[in-house]
Amino acid sequence: MDVRSEGVAVPLAVDLDGTLIATDLLWESLFLLIRRSPHCLFLLPFWLWKGRARLKCEIAARVDFDPSALPYRERLLARLREERAAGRRIILATAAPRKLAEQIAAYLGVFDGVICTDPHLNMASNAKKQALTEQFGDGGFDYAGNSRADVPVFDAARRAIVVAPDRSAARWHAARGGELISAPAVTPKTVGKMLRMHQWVKNALVFVPVVLAHEYLNPAILWPAALAFVAFSAMASAIYILNDFLDLPLDRKHLTKRNRPFASGALSIPFGFSAMAVLMAISFGIMLFLPPVFAGALALYLVSTTAYSVVVKRMLLLDVLMLAGLYTVRILAGCAATGISVSFWLLAFSIFFFLSLALVKRYVELRGTDLPEGEQIAGRGYRAEDQDIIAQAGMAAAFSSALVLALYLHNGDTYEYYEYPWLIWPLSPIVLYITMRIWLLARRDEVHDDPIVFIIRDWRSQLVGGFGAVLLIVAGL
């Protein structure tokens, strides 16, 4: 029989983490703290030593929280509003600290009371059961929960509403019954979005030294390059997950990024951590089969990308310089994995070319903001009035990359590596075409994605780039 058919005399207690919201406030507040005060990471063990409740309260006291940005389970929330309109008493019973719980209760406006964690008591599992039974009596309330910690409360409730259950809660429901509100199943497409598999194409840069050394038909060179590609792809996906964690509040305010798996609540944060562990294990495992110098390149990439995600991405100009450097690190890793020597010309071209594309990315973000002058875009170090200088710097970097390539083509040593060196002369104008075109389209507001991804999806860039690759290969035959 439907709970709603039995009147409004029995109060309904509702869990928060994983039940009313498709996320966990402890993790969310921890990520906010890391973004705001990374040094507080060193304080976490001391807070945890004093108990989980103290940890939650210490973190919550140091973060600013926006309850409107959370991924609420709309089906349950609509149910609560109907129950409240019918006169039923609704209680928020959560293990979240009081500061966060009361902010959410005030925002939603559907709760008559809040039972939550204080610095001395973590309001979870048996503690929550005791608090509810003391207030309403054994079997004197209904309860909506989702996890193993909620099972004792289910046992004490008159009726259970099991929401998006974990394994323990699902087993309880199968054995004891009650109402079930399920969540959408995790699909391979959702996991693929978490991994950002379309971004793996950037790691094809590890093959650039192989192509330029004309070793693309040599299995002894191609195999370590392929291993390096897999290692970088796994590591990149792990870092993307970390970046998504740290950017949760910003992503939820973005027009398209709000649909990312963690921002939308389609995937849980613990699932993301498990995926990160597996991906990094794959990456480090592959590293053992490659030269030790490759390990240095991979470690540099890991440290740099983590620093970018935590701190550097909010720093004016340093962010784009690091992005350009991260692309170049991939090329260096290809050299390290295959034993091919590093070319000064290649590194110089890479820095300027990818700096131009990194500046495109920032320019597109600035074009898409409606902030007034003098106010920085969220999570970045730029203002709306910086558009012109960003565009000028980006075009200058594009021309510099073409100039470096032209000087390389005119270098006397180049003729020793190519049988038909005149075939590679068009490469410089090809680079100019690709970079100038993306800047023109960005100025027209026709670029809405990562510029690397845009180039890969743009058939004109594919055609011109493919023509240049054919010229490069034929010239070296």
C-alpha positions as CSV (number, residue, x, y, z in Angstrom):
1,M,0.0,0.0,0.0
2,D,1.3,3.5,-0.9
3,V,2.7,5.5,2.0
4,R,0.7,8.5,0.9
5,S,-2.6,6.7,1.3
6,E,-2.2,6.3,5.0
7,G,-2.6,9.9,5.9
8,V,-0.1,12.3,7.4
9,A,0.1,11.3,11.0
10,V,3.5,9.4,10.7
11,P,6.5,11.7,10.1
12,L,8.8,10.9,7.2
13,A,12.6,11.1,7.9
14,V,14.8,11.5,4.8
15,D,18.5,10.8,4.5
16,L,20.6,13.2,2.5
17,D,23.8,11.8,1.0
18,G,23.0,9.3,-1.8
19,T,19.3,9.6,-1.0
20,L,18.0,13.1,-1.5
21,I,21.1,14.1,-3.4
22,A,23.0,11.9,-5.9
23,T,26.4,12.7,-4.2
24,D,28.1,12.8,-0.8
25,L,28.6,16.1,1.0
26,L,31.7,15.0,2.8
27,W,33.5,14.5,-0.5
28,E,32.0,17.6,-2.0
29,S,33.0,19.8,0.9
30,L,36.5,18.2,0.9
31,F,37.0,19.1,-2.7
32,L,35.9,22.7,-2.0
33,L,38.4,22.8,0.8
34,I,41.2,21.6,-1.4
35,R,40.4,24.2,-4.1
36,R,40.3,27.0,-1.5
37,S,43.0,26.0,0.9
38,P,45.2,23.1,-0.3
39,H,47.4,23.3,2.8
40,C,44.5,22.1,4.9
41,L,45.2,18.6,3.5
42,F,47.9,18.3,6.1
43,L,45.3,19.0,8.8
44,L,42.9,16.2,7.7
45,P,44.7,13.4,9.7
46,F,44.5,15.4,12.9
47,W,40.8,16.1,12.4
48,L,40.1,12.5,11.6
49,W,42.0,11.4,14.6
50,K,39.5,13.2,16.7
51,G,36.6,11.4,15.0
52,R,34.7,11.4,11.8
53,A,32.2,13.9,13.2
54,R,34.9,16.4,14.0
55,L,36.4,15.9,10.5
56,K,33.1,16.8,8.9
57,C,32.5,19.8,11.0
58,E,36.0,21.2,10.6
59,I,35.8,20.9,6.8
60,A,32.3,22.4,6.6
61,A,33.4,25.4,8.8
62,R,36.0,26.3,6.1
63,V,34.0,26.1,2.9
64,D,31.3,28.2,1.3
65,F,28.5,26.0,0.0
66,D,25.8,26.5,-2.6
67,P,22.9,24.1,-2.0
68,S,21.2,25.1,-5.3
69,A,23.9,23.5,-7.3
70,L,23.5,20.0,-5.9
71,P,22.2,17.1,-8.0
72,Y,18.9,16.4,-6.2
73,R,16.9,13.3,-6.9
74,E,13.9,15.1,-8.5
75,R,11.5,12.2,-8.2
76,L,12.0,11.9,-4.4
77,L,12.0,15.7,-4.0
78,A,8.7,16.0,-5.8
79,R,7.4,13.3,-3.5
80,L,8.5,15.2,-0.4
81,R,6.8,18.4,-1.7
82,E,3.5,16.5,-2.2
83,E,3.7,15.0,1.3
84,R,4.5,18.4,2.8
85,A,1.6,20.0,0.9
86,A,-0.7,17.3,2.4
87,G,0.4,18.3,5.9
88,R,2.9,15.5,6.6
89,R,5.8,16.3,8.8
90,I,9.2,15.9,7.0
91,I,12.5,15.5,8.8
92,L,16.0,15.8,7.3
93,A,18.0,13.1,9.1
94,T,21.5,13.2,7.8
95,A,25.1,12.5,8.8
96,A,26.1,15.8,7.2
97,P,27.3,18.6,9.6
98,R,24.8,21.1,10.9
99,K,26.1,24.0,8.8
100,L,25.5,22.2,5.5
101,A,22.3,20.4,6.6
102,E,20.6,23.6,7.6
103,Q,21.6,25.4,4.5
104,I,20.1,22.6,2.3
105,A,16.9,22.5,4.5
106,A,16.5,26.3,4.2
107,Y,17.0,26.2,0.5
108,L,14.5,23.4,-0.2
109,G,11.9,24.6,2.3
110,V,10.2,21.2,2.7
111,F,11.6,20.1,6.1
112,D,10.1,20.7,9.6
113,G,13.2,19.7,11.4
114,V,16.9,18.7,11.0
115,I,18.7,15.8,12.7
116,C,22.4,16.0,11.9
117,T,26.0,15.6,12.9
118,D,27.6,17.8,15.5
119,P,31.3,17.8,16.4
120,H,30.9,15.1,19.0
121,L,28.4,12.7,17.3
122,N,28.4,11.4,13.7
123,M,24.6,11.1,13.0
124,A,24.8,7.9,11.0
125,S,23.7,4.3,11.3
126,N,22.8,3.3,14.9
127,A,23.2,6.9,16.1
128,K,20.6,8.1,13.7
129,K,18.4,5.1,14.6
130,Q,18.6,6.1,18.3
131,A,17.9,9.8,17.6
132,L,14.8,9.0,15.5
133,T,13.4,6.4,17.9
134,E,13.9,8.7,20.9
135,Q,12.0,11.4,19.1
136,F,9.2,9.4,17.4
137,G,9.3,5.9,19.0
138,D,10.2,2.5,17.5
139,G,8.2,2.2,14.4
140,G,6.8,5.7,14.8
141,F,8.3,7.1,11.6
142,D,8.9,6.2,7.9
143,Y,12.5,6.5,6.6
144,A,14.0,7.1,3.2
145,G,17.6,5.9,2.8
146,N,20.0,4.3,0.4
147,S,23.0,2.6,1.9
148,R,24.4,0.1,4.3
149,A,24.5,2.7,7.1
150,D,20.7,3.1,6.7
151,V,19.9,-0.6,7.3
152,P,19.6,-0.2,11.1
153,V,17.3,2.7,10.6
154,F,15.2,0.7,8.1
155,D,14.8,-1.9,10.8
156,A,13.4,0.6,13.3
157,A,11.1,2.4,10.8
158,R,7.5,1.6,10.2
159,R,8.1,1.6,6.5
160,A,11.2,2.0,4.4
161,I,11.6,3.9,1.2
162,V,14.8,2.6,-0.4
163,V,16.3,5.1,-2.8
164,A,19.0,4.2,-5.4
165,P,20.3,1.5,-3.1
166,D,23.8,0.2,-2.7
167,R,24.3,-3.6,-2.4
168,S,23.5,-3.8,1.3
169,A,20.3,-1.7,1.0
170,A,19.3,-3.6,-2.1
171,R,19.6,-6.9,-0.2
172,W,17.6,-5.5,2.7
173,H,14.9,-4.4,0.3
174,A,14.8,-7.8,-1.4
175,A,14.4,-9.6,2.0
176,R,12.1,-7.1,3.8
177,G,10.3,-5.3,1.1
178,G,9.3,-1.6,1.2
179,E,9.1,1.0,-1.5
180,L,11.9,1.3,-4.0
181,I,12.9,4.4,-5.9
182,S,15.6,3.3,-8.3
183,A,18.2,5.4,-10.1
184,P,19.1,5.2,-13.8
185,A,21.5,2.4,-14.5
186,V,25.2,3.1,-15.2
187,T,25.8,2.7,-18.9
188,P,29.0,2.2,-20.9
189,K,28.4,5.6,-22.5
190,T,28.4,7.2,-19.0
191,V,31.7,5.5,-18.1
192,G,33.1,6.6,-21.5
193,K,32.2,10.2,-20.7
194,M,33.9,9.8,-17.3
195,L,37.1,8.6,-19.0
196,R,36.9,11.3,-21.7
197,M,37.9,8.7,-24.3
198,H,37.7,11.3,-27.0
199,Q,40.5,13.2,-25.4
200,W,42.8,10.2,-25.8
201,V,43.6,11.3,-29.3
202,K,45.8,14.0,-27.7
203,N,48.1,11.2,-26.5
204,A,48.8,10.3,-30.2
205,L,51.5,12.9,-29.8
206,V,53.8,10.1,-28.5
207,F,53.9,8.8,-32.1
208,V,55.2,12.1,-33.5
209,P,58.9,11.3,-32.9
210,V,58.3,7.9,-34.6
211,V,56.8,9.5,-37.7
212,L,59.5,12.2,-37.9
213,A,62.2,9.6,-37.6
214,H,60.5,7.5,-40.4
215,E,60.2,4.5,-38.0
216,Y,56.5,4.0,-38.5
217,L,57.0,0.6,-40.1
218,N,59.4,-0.6,-37.4
219,P,57.6,-2.9,-34.9
220,A,60.5,-2.5,-32.4
221,I,59.8,1.2,-32.3
222,L,56.0,1.1,-32.7
223,W,55.4,-1.3,-29.8
224,P,56.9,0.9,-27.0
225,A,55.2,3.9,-28.6
226,A,51.9,2.1,-28.4
227,L,52.5,1.2,-24.8
228,A,53.3,4.8,-24.0
229,F,50.0,5.8,-25.7
230,V,48.0,3.5,-23.4
231,A,49.9,4.6,-20.3
232,F,49.3,8.2,-21.0
233,S,45.6,7.6,-21.9
234,A,45.0,5.8,-18.6
235,M,46.8,8.4,-16.6
236,A,45.0,11.2,-18.4
237,S,41.6,9.7,-17.7
238,A,42.6,9.4,-14.0
239,I,43.5,13.0,-13.9
240,Y,40.3,14.0,-15.7
241,I,38.3,12.3,-12.9
242,L,40.3,14.2,-10.3
243,N,39.7,17.4,-12.2
244,D,36.0,16.7,-12.4
245,F,35.9,16.2,-8.6
246,L,37.6,19.6,-8.0
247,D,35.4,21.4,-10.5
248,L,32.0,20.0,-9.4
249,P,30.6,23.4,-8.3
250,L,31.8,25.2,-11.4
251,D,30.7,22.4,-13.8
252,R,27.1,22.5,-12.3
253,K,26.8,26.1,-13.2
254,H,28.1,25.5,-16.8
255,L,25.6,25.1,-19.7
256,T,27.1,21.8,-20.9
257,K,29.5,20.6,-18.2
258,R,26.6,20.2,-15.8
259,N,25.9,17.0,-17.7
260,R,29.2,15.4,-16.8
261,P,28.8,12.1,-14.9
262,F,29.9,13.4,-11.5
263,A,28.4,16.8,-11.7
264,S,25.0,15.3,-12.6
265,G,25.2,12.5,-10.1
266,A,25.1,9.8,-12.7
267,L,28.2,8.3,-11.2
268,S,29.2,8.3,-7.5
269,I,32.4,9.8,-6.2
270,P,33.6,6.4,-4.6
271,F,33.1,4.9,-8.1
272,G,35.3,7.6,-9.5
273,F,38.0,6.9,-6.9
274,S,37.9,3.2,-7.7
275,A,38.3,4.0,-11.4
276,M,41.2,6.3,-10.7
277,A,43.0,3.5,-8.8
278,V,42.5,1.1,-11.7
279,L,43.6,3.5,-14.3
280,M,46.8,4.6,-12.4
281,A,47.6,0.9,-11.8
282,I,47.4,0.3,-15.5
283,S,49.6,3.3,-16.3
284,F,52.2,2.4,-13.7
285,G,52.1,-1.2,-14.7
286,I,52.9,-0.4,-18.4
287,M,55.6,2.0,-17.2
288,L,57.6,-1.1,-15.9
289,F,58.0,-2.4,-19.5
290,L,59.4,0.8,-20.8
291,P,62.8,2.6,-20.3
292,P,63.3,4.3,-16.9
293,V,63.4,7.7,-18.6
294,F,59.8,7.2,-19.6
295,A,58.9,6.9,-16.0
296,G,60.3,10.4,-15.4
297,A,58.2,11.8,-18.3
298,L,55.1,10.1,-16.9
299,A,55.8,11.3,-13.4
300,L,56.3,14.9,-14.8
301,Y,53.0,14.6,-16.5
302,L,51.2,13.4,-13.3
303,V,52.7,16.1,-11.1
304,S,52.1,18.8,-13.7
305,T,48.5,17.9,-14.4
306,T,47.7,17.5,-10.7
307,A,49.2,20.9,-10.0
308,Y,47.2,22.3,-13.0
309,S,43.9,20.9,-11.7
310,V,44.5,22.0,-8.1
311,V,46.1,25.4,-8.5
312,V,47.6,26.5,-11.8
313,K,44.3,26.5,-13.9
314,R,43.3,29.6,-11.9
315,M,46.5,31.5,-12.5
316,L,46.7,34.1,-15.2
317,L,48.8,33.0,-18.3
318,L,50.6,30.3,-16.3
319,D,47.7,28.0,-17.1
320,V,48.0,28.3,-20.8
321,L,51.8,27.9,-20.6
322,M,51.4,24.8,-18.6
323,L,48.8,23.4,-21.1
324,A,51.3,23.9,-23.9
325,G,54.0,22.3,-21.9
326,L,51.8,19.3,-21.2
327,Y,51.3,18.6,-24.9
328,T,55.1,18.9,-25.3
329,V,55.6,16.4,-22.4
330,R,53.7,13.8,-24.5
331,I,56.2,14.3,-27.3
332,L,59.1,13.9,-24.9
333,A,57.5,10.8,-23.6
334,G,57.4,9.3,-27.1
335,C,61.1,10.0,-27.4
336,A,61.7,8.5,-24.0
337,A,59.8,5.3,-24.8
338,T,61.3,4.7,-28.2
339,G,64.8,6.0,-27.6
340,I,64.5,8.5,-30.4
341,S,66.5,11.7,-29.8
342,V,64.7,14.9,-29.0
343,S,64.7,17.6,-31.7
344,F,65.0,21.3,-30.6
345,W,62.9,22.3,-33.7
346,L,60.1,19.9,-32.7
347,L,60.0,21.2,-29.1
348,A,60.0,24.8,-30.2
349,F,57.2,24.2,-32.8
350,S,55.2,22.3,-30.2
351,I,55.4,25.0,-27.6
352,F,54.2,27.7,-29.9
353,F,51.6,25.6,-31.7
354,F,49.9,24.3,-28.6
355,L,50.2,27.6,-26.8
356,S,48.1,29.1,-29.6
357,L,45.5,26.3,-29.1
358,A,45.5,26.8,-25.3
359,L,44.8,30.5,-25.8
360,V,41.9,29.6,-28.1
361,K,40.4,27.5,-25.3
362,R,40.6,30.5,-22.9
363,Y,39.3,32.9,-25.6
364,V,36.3,30.7,-26.2
365,E,35.5,30.7,-22.5
366,L,35.8,34.5,-22.3
367,R,33.5,34.9,-25.3
368,G,30.9,32.7,-23.7
369,T,30.8,34.7,-20.4
370,D,28.4,37.6,-19.7
371,L,30.3,38.9,-16.7
372,P,30.8,42.6,-16.4
373,E,34.2,44.2,-16.9
374,G,36.5,43.9,-13.9
375,E,35.1,40.5,-12.7
376,Q,37.0,37.3,-13.2
377,I,35.4,34.3,-14.9
378,A,34.7,31.5,-12.4
379,G,37.7,29.3,-11.7
380,R,40.0,31.3,-14.0
381,G,42.3,34.2,-13.8
382,Y,40.9,36.1,-16.7
383,R,38.4,38.9,-17.2
384,A,36.0,39.7,-20.0
385,E,38.2,42.6,-21.2
386,D,41.1,40.2,-21.7
387,Q,39.7,38.9,-24.9
388,D,41.6,41.1,-27.3
389,I,45.0,40.5,-25.7
390,I,44.4,36.7,-25.6
391,A,43.5,36.7,-29.3
392,Q,46.6,38.7,-30.2
393,A,48.8,36.5,-28.2
394,G,47.2,33.4,-29.7
395,M,47.6,34.6,-33.3
396,A,51.2,35.6,-32.5
397,A,51.9,32.1,-31.2
398,A,50.3,30.5,-34.3
399,F,52.6,32.5,-36.6
400,S,55.6,31.7,-34.4
401,S,54.9,28.0,-34.8
402,A,54.7,28.4,-38.6
403,L,57.9,30.4,-38.6
404,V,59.8,27.8,-36.5
405,L,58.6,25.1,-39.0
406,A,59.7,27.2,-42.0
407,L,63.2,27.7,-40.4
408,Y,63.4,24.0,-39.8
409,L,62.5,23.2,-43.4
410,H,65.2,25.6,-44.6
411,N,67.8,24.1,-42.2
412,G,70.5,22.3,-44.1
413,D,70.3,19.2,-41.9
414,T,66.7,18.7,-43.0
415,Y,67.7,17.6,-46.4
416,E,69.6,14.6,-45.0
417,Y,66.4,13.2,-43.5
418,Y,64.1,13.5,-46.6
419,E,64.5,12.1,-50.0
420,Y,62.2,14.7,-51.5
421,P,62.6,17.7,-49.2
422,W,60.6,20.0,-51.5
423,L,57.5,18.0,-50.7
424,I,57.4,19.3,-47.1
425,W,57.6,23.0,-47.9
426,P,53.7,23.3,-47.9
427,L,53.7,22.2,-44.2
428,S,54.2,25.8,-42.9
429,P,51.2,27.2,-44.8
430,I,49.1,24.2,-43.8
431,V,49.9,24.9,-40.1
432,L,48.9,28.6,-40.6
433,Y,45.7,27.5,-42.3
434,I,44.6,25.3,-39.4
435,T,45.5,27.7,-36.7
436,M,44.2,30.9,-38.4
437,R,40.9,29.1,-39.3
438,I,40.2,28.0,-35.8
439,W,40.9,31.5,-34.5
440,L,38.5,33.0,-37.1
441,L,35.8,30.5,-36.2
442,A,36.4,31.2,-32.5
443,R,35.9,34.9,-33.2
444,R,32.6,34.0,-34.9
445,D,31.5,32.0,-31.9
446,E,31.6,28.8,-33.9
447,V,34.0,26.9,-31.7
448,H,32.4,25.5,-28.6
449,D,34.8,22.7,-27.6
450,D,38.4,21.9,-26.8
451,P,40.3,23.2,-29.9
452,I,42.1,19.9,-30.3
453,V,38.8,18.0,-30.3
454,F,37.4,20.6,-32.7
455,I,40.3,20.1,-35.1
456,I,39.8,16.3,-35.0
457,R,36.1,16.6,-35.7
458,D,36.4,19.3,-38.4
459,W,36.6,17.7,-41.8
460,R,38.5,20.6,-43.4
461,S,41.2,20.4,-40.8
462,Q,41.3,16.6,-41.2
463,L,41.6,17.0,-44.9
464,V,44.4,19.5,-44.8
465,G,46.2,17.8,-41.9
466,G,46.0,14.5,-43.7
467,F,47.4,16.0,-46.8
468,G,50.3,17.3,-44.8
469,A,50.9,13.9,-43.2
470,V,51.0,12.3,-46.7
471,L,53.5,14.8,-47.9
472,L,55.7,14.2,-44.8
473,I,55.6,10.4,-45.3
474,V,56.2,10.5,-49.1
475,A,59.1,13.0,-48.6
476,G,60.9,10.5,-46.4
477,L,60.5,7.5,-48.6
